[in-house]
Amino acid sequence: MADLAPLDEKITLQELDRDPYPIYRRLRREAPVLRVKSAGRTLLTKAEDTRYVKDTPEIFSSDDPNTPMKRAFWAHTLMRKDGEDHKRERMAMAPAFAPRVIKEDWMPQYMRIAEQYVSRLPRGEIVDLFSILSGAYAARGLAILLGMPEASDEEMMEWSQALIEGAGNFGWADAPFERADRANTQIHALLDHIQERHRAEPDNSAFSVMLNADDPIEEKQIYSNIKIAIGGGINEPRDSLNTVIYGLLTHPDQLAEVRRHDHWEQAFEEAVRWVAPIQVSSRLVTQDTELRGFLIPKGDTVMTVQASANRDEDIYHDGESFNVYRDKAPHQAFGNGPHFCQGTHVARRAVGQIMLPMLFDRFPKMSIPDRDDVIWKGFGFRGPIQIPVLLK
Ligand code: HEM
């Protein structure tokens, strides 16, 4: 019988939150399978392992109703299901993410929103793009795609944060659940209110396609899918937009090249590789198994660190650097396997095709006056939480 993976009792969640990358680099070299006490999980930091785990749901299951997510979302959500149950709920939303629908329905809307939100930015001033642009742009687009344009940007952002923090409330403290409860109450009230309109005037929004399907999923799960999309569809486009802006503004040679050839989508892709907006995912081990010669016992929870996989030396040369023009290799920022991000193409287009070229066109001399004022944060989700930029 193989040994358990080594146990680390030193790494703290605070360190991981501040800057996990030097730690992940060391772990890839010294301990790619490591039980980390503070995280209560076995961390996997090599790309081969993270991909294998996500591609093997028979052993590494998403189906874990005992996480705080169920309490926070008032539902056992599709993100925490496997097999047919997962597939049925995911497929219910799929028509809203069809390539033609994205192109013909959502992209013109994102274009209109981008025009509006960029045109209200002040010129010649230093502004924090995090608070003034990135989150709001993601929130407005998502509200329309989901079929709930009545929700304000502030509501969407608050609900998203409340749900995420509730789902990550592994200490089962009261306050995060109470905040999530308020979000649930408000979201349910709005969805109840707009049901009739969606039944009378169906469109391609996620709520409409789920409600009006020939064989609809349970209403509770329709609401749960909408909440998953709210929780999963604002932070990541926001963080990826801030990250790519930082990457380009701190690498002027690359920016010049990107501008010359309109390589905005490549820049977006490199940004999500460099700093994955969702850095880690958890999977429950359903049978004794082995990874790199270590026993991974049934009942253990492994954490795939896609943030680390995306910088793995086996795949990338100098993966720690932002380089739009590096040799291409598939990254894992959007996940793998059955839970692969459903919003990938929306995010790529909304950020890479629409917002980036528009912003750099309107403010060609945009700059970051002081890099030290850019604050990065996050272990589960990561991006700049403050990015002061001079708009010129
Ligand atoms: C840069 C932007 C984004 C990134 C990096 C990202 C990343 C991810 C990742 C890594 C997962 C898989 C999590 C896991 O395996 O446990 C995921 C799932 C998901 N994402 Fe995204 N996401 C982004 C944008 C969006 C947007 C805009 C939407 C909605 C419009 C969205 C909707 C979803 C949904 C519904 C799932 C769950 C899929 C399932 O469980 O079957 N995402 N995302």
Boltz pocket constraint, residues with backbone or C-beta under 6 A from the ligand:
constraints:
  - pocket:
      binder: B
      contacts: [[A, 54], [A, 78], [A, 79], [A, 80], [A, 86], [A, 90], [A, 142], [A, 145], [A, 225], [A, 228], [A, 229], [A, 232], [A, 233], [A, 234], [A, 236], [A, 237], [A, 240], [A, 272], [A, 276], [A, 277], [A, 278], [A, 281], [A, 282], [A, 332], [A, 333], [A, 334], [A, 335], [A, 336], [A, 338], [A, 339], [A, 340], [A, 341], [A, 342], [A, 343], [A, 344], [A, 346], [A, 347]]
      max_distance: 6.0
